[in-house]
Amino acid sequence: MMIIGAMPASAVPAGTIGAFPTWTTSGSANAFTGTATFTSPSDADATVSTDSVSVTTPSGESAYLGANTAFGQEFGSTRKQPYLTLRPRSGSPAPTPPSTSTPTPSTTTVTFDSAPVAGWGFAVGDIDADWVFIQPLDASGNALPASELGEQGVGNYCDNASPKPSVCSTATAPFDVPNWVPGPGSQTVTYGTTSITYTPGTVYGNIKDTAGAYAWFMPTTAVRGIRLLYGALSGSPNYQLWLAQPAPTATITGQVALGGADASQPVPPGTSVELQSSDGTPVMAIDDSPVTVPVQPDGTYSIVTEQRDEYQLAVLPPAGFDPPPPIVVPALAANVTAPEIVVVPSSPGTSPSTPPSSPAAPSDVLADSGSSVVGTAWTAAAMLAAGALLVVAGLARRGPRSLRQSPDSRSSSSR
């Protein structure tokens, strides 16, 4: 199976796949810390600190950047991938037009433990009745120019091919899209009788309650972290934060053979191989089904997935054959050859194995795959506040679930 043919030309390099972290958070209002942990050993993990009034880590089942979004074409769909939601520092609603007193903006800092893989990216979502000023940081925590963020564009993930995120159930075209201030100059926007000047590096909304408005970025290699100053324009909004890094792929190939008296016979039709995590749990595809690949008549199979320390492979034979024990396969190389797996007919008087469901064709499995301010600006932002990686990139690439996972949420003055 090849994933290269399913990758957009602009996507991460061949031989890599977009990978997303799991999040853990702890703390209380205005004093949260957390981590973003990637499964692939080659990807850099990150630490998070924020004075947001609340933090959640939704599952990604109802709000996500689909495979057809610009971000999804680069890294793969974020469906079923957890992310962060963050709020202002105080929870008091902001009236319309924007108030200069409440709520107080929050500051969130994301710092990578080591240099992130070149080509990493992030997205901020649900920017509608709010704004977020994003400051890139170098390895010493010093501010870099906004141009180092590598802004890639703005869009709306409700303008999404099936399946559409459920938070978009009432969204209709034309979809709301946020605004980006690229610099070098600032942008002044008037809301009613109030004007706000946004500095370069700011994504701001159109002061109406909508769903799906997002902006995404692929920072330069000088960036080792980001600081996000976030404020409300009206109501009590929150915003979404996704991280992604390109992880190297492993192509796992192997052979399934019949044993016993039938050793010379071809492998029975309907035999498949299931990809499992090291603990034996199935790796899930984007449709929430276990990732399986068919075994060819000559007994061969091939799986393309992100590199990990190890996987398990389980052969699923049709009725009349006993499933052998799963095998452990290290997968820290571009090409991995798995040991031969032998299947034998069921012994007389034993119950045959349960026929597996038909494995997804390669094209189905890959349908949702991805492919591959300076200090003065920070001061200006403070003034603004005062003025206001498969078989499968269709894999749900996830490790242990977040310790503080909650249902998907999104901002609203009335949500």
N, C-alpha and C positions, 0 to 999 in steps of 0.2 A: 504494500500500500504506500502511495506517495502522498505527502502533504504539500509538496512544493507546488503542484499544479493548482492547488486550492488557495494559494497565497497571493494577495495583491502585490503588484510590482513594487509598491512603495513601502511594503511591510518590513518587519525586522529581518535580518539576514537569513539566508537559507541555512537550515540546520539548527534553527532556534524556534522557540514557540513562546507565546506570551504566558507568563505565570503570575498568579496573584497570591497575596499573603493571607494568612489568618491573623486575626487581631485579638489581643487580650488587653483589657483595661482594668484599672483599679483606682480607688480614690473616691472623692466626693465632690460636691459642687465647688467649682472654681479651683480644684486641685486634683486633676486627673493625670495619671500617667498610663502608658501602655506600650505595647510592642506590635510590630508588623513582622511576622515570621514567614519566610518563603520556604517551600519544600525543597526546591533545588539547592544543593550545596553551593553552587556557583553564584547564587544571588545573595546580595547584601541585605541583612535584616535592618530594621529601623526602630528607633525609640520615639515615643510621642509624649509630649507634655502639653497641657492645656488648662486654661482657667475658664473654659466653657462652663455654663451653669449645669449642663448635662451632656453625657456622651453615651451613644448606643452603637452596637455593632450588628446591624441587620444582616439577614442571611443572603440577600440578593435575589430572593425568589419573586418579589413583586416590583422592585425598582432596579433597573440594570441598563447598561449600555449594550445594546444588541449587536449582533455580528455585522449588521449593515451600517452601523454608525461609523464615523471616521475613526474613533478610538477602537471600536470592535474590529475594524478591518486591519488595524495595526497589531492588536494584542489578542484578539479573540473576544467573544462575548463575555461580559461579566455576570451573566445570569448564574445564579446559585453561588456566586462568589461574595463573601462578606466584605463590608466596607464600613467606614466611620460616618456617623452623623454628629454634627457639632452645632452649638448654639452660641448666642452672645453671652457675655459674662453675667449679665443680669437677665431675669426672666420677664421683666415688665414689658408689656406690649408697647410698640411704638405707634403713635397715631399717624394719620395721613393728613397733611404732608409730613415728611420726616421731622422728628423732634431732635433738639440739641441735647436733651437730658437723658432719655431712656430709650432702649436699654443700652447699657455700657458694652462696647465691642469686646470680643474675646480675642485672645492671642493663642495660637496653636503652633508648636514647633515640631517638625518631623526631621529627625537626624539619622542618617545612615551610619551603621557601625563601621563600615568600610566603604570603599568606592563602589557605588552601584554599577551594574553592568551597563556599558555604553548602549544607548537606545532605550533606557528606562523611561517611563512616563507616568503621568498622573492626570486625574480629571477632577473637577469640582462640579457638582450638580445641584439642581433645584435652586438656581440663582434667579430669583424672580422679584421678591419684595425685599431684597437685601443686596449687600455688596461684600466682596472679599478682596482685600489687597494682599498680593502674594509676593513675598520677598525671597529671592534665591540666596543661599548661603554657601560659603566656601568651606573647606575642611576645618578652618579655625573658627567657624561661626560668624565670619564677617559678611556683611551685605555685599551682594553683587548687583550689577545693573539688571533691570527687568528684562532686557534682551536675552540674558542667559537662560531665561525660563523656556525658551523655544516654543512659544505659543503656536499651536497648530490649527486653531479655529474654534468657532462656537457652533452649537447646534442644539437639537432637541431630540432626546432619545425616545420620545413618544411617536416621532415620525419614523417608525420602526416596522420592519417586516415581521411577519408572524414568527414566534409568538410575541405579542405586544405586552409590555409590562402592565400589570394590573393597575398600578397607580395612574395609568394613562387612560383609564376607562371612559372618562368624560372629556378628554382632550381632543380637540378637532383642529383641522387646518384652518387658517395658518397658525403653525405652532410658535409659541413664544421662544425667542432666542435672546440670550444675554448679550451684553456689550463688553468689548475689551478696549482698554486704553493702552496702546502700544508705545506711546512716547514718540519723540522726545517731549512733546508738549502735553499738558493736562487737558482734561475735558470738563467743562462746566455744564451741568444739567439742571434745568428748572423744574421743580415739582410744585405746581400750584404757585404759591408765593415764596417758596423756599428754593434756593439754589445751592447745589453742592458741587465742589470742584474735585474731580477724581484724578489722582496722580497716576503716572505710568505704572503698570503692573496690577491694575485693578480690573476685576470683572464685576459689573453691576447690572442689576435687573431693571425691569420696566415698571416697578412698583405695582404689580398686580399679582394676584394669587393664581399661579399656573402649575404645571408639572413638566418635568423633563428638560428644562433649560440647562445646558452644560457648556463648559469650556475645557479644552484639554491641552497638554503640554508634553514636550520631550526635551528636557533640559540638556544643556551642554555638559561635557565631562567635568567642567570646573565646579558644578553644583553638587554639593554633598548633603544638602538639606533645604527645607523651605520653612518659612514662617508665614502664617496666615492670620491677618487681622480681619475680623469678621463683624459686620454690623447690620442692623435692621433698618429698612426704610419704612415698613409698616407691619403691624401685627407682631406675632411671635414666631418668626421663621427659624428653620435650621438649614444646614447645607450638608451635602454628601461629599466624601473624599475617597477616591479609589487610587491605589498604587498598582503598578505593573512593571515587571522586568522581563526581558527576553531570556529564557532559559534554554540551554542546549538540548537538543533532542537525542534520544537513543532509539535506534532501530533494532528491535529484538526479533531475531529469526530463530526458527527451530523446526523440529521434525517430530511428528506423532506417528507411531508404528503399532501394528497389531502384534500381539504376543501369542504364545502357545502354538497350537496346531494350525492357526490361521495366519502365521507370521508372514507368509508369502502373499497374502491378500491385501488389496488396497484398504485404506482407512474407510470405515463406513460413512456414507453420505450423512450430513447433518452434524458431524463432529465440529466443535468449536473450542476456542481457547478464551478463557476469561482472564482479564488483567486485574490483579488484586494488589492492594497496598501490602506493606511488609507484615502487617498484623492480620492479614487474611480477609479484610473487608474489601468488597469490590470497588474498583475505581469507577466512578459514575460518569456517564456521558451527560451532555448538556440537557438531554430530555429526561434525566434522572433514572436512566436504565443502566445496568452494568455494561461496561465496555467489553465486547466480545468480538473476535474475528473468526471467520470460517477457516477450517483446515482444508487445504486443497486436496484433490484426489491422490496426489503423490505424497501426502502427509505433511507438506510444508505449510508454514504460516508466517506472517510478518506483522509486527506491531510497531507503530511509531508513537512515542510518548516522550515526556520530558525526562531528563536524567534524574535519577534518585539513587540513594545508597543501594536499595534493592526493592524488587517487586516479588510477588508470587504469581505463578501461572497455574491455572487450574483447567484441565481438559474436561470438557462437557460432552460425553459421547451420547449417542442415541440409545433408545431402549434396547436391552439385550447385552449391554456392555457395562462393565464396572468402571466408574470413574477412578483414576489413580489419584494418590495423594498429590496435593499441589507441590510444585518445586519452587525453590528460592533462586532468583536470578539477580545478581548485582547489575546495576545499570548506570554506571558512571563513565560510559564511553559512547562514542557516536554509533558504533556497531557492536552488538552483543549477540553471541551465539548461545542459545539455551541448550541444556542437555536434552537428549532424546527422551521422550515420554512414551511409555508403552501402555496400550489399552488392551485388555483381554475380555473375551466374552464372559458373560455372567455364568457362574456355576449352576448346574441343574438344581432346582429346588430353591434358588434364591430369587428375590424380587429384582427385576431388571431396574436399571437406573431410570429416573424420570427423564423423559425426553426434554431437552432444553428448548427454550423458545428460539425461533429463527434468529440468527445473529443479524445485526444491521449490516447492510451493504456498505462498503467503504465510503461511497458518496454520501450516504445518510449520516454516517458517523462524523464525517468531516463537514457537514453542512454549516455548522456554526463556528468553524475554526477560524482562528486568526493566523497570521503568519509569524510569518515570522512574526531695592531700589537702593540703590545705594543708601547710605545713612541719611542723606537729606531727604530721600523719598520716604523713608520710614517716618521721619519727622513730619513730612507733609501728610502722610497717612494719619498720623496722630492728630494733626490739625483737622483732617477730614472727619475723624471721629468726633472731635469737639464741635464741628459744624454740623453734625448730624444727629504550561507549556506542557504519540498519541497514535496512537492510532488516530490520532485523536487530538486536535486542539479543541475539539468539541468536548473534551474532558471537563468535568467539574474539578479543576485542579486545586485540591484543598487537602490540608492536613487535619490535625485535630481541631474540633470546633471551638470557636471562641468561648471564653469562660463567661462572657457577659453578653451573649447573643440575645437579640430581641427581634420581634417582627419588624419588617421594613417600616420606616416612617419617613415622612417628608414634611416640608415646612408648610405652614398655613396660618393665616390670621384667624381662621375658624376651625382648623383641624384639631 
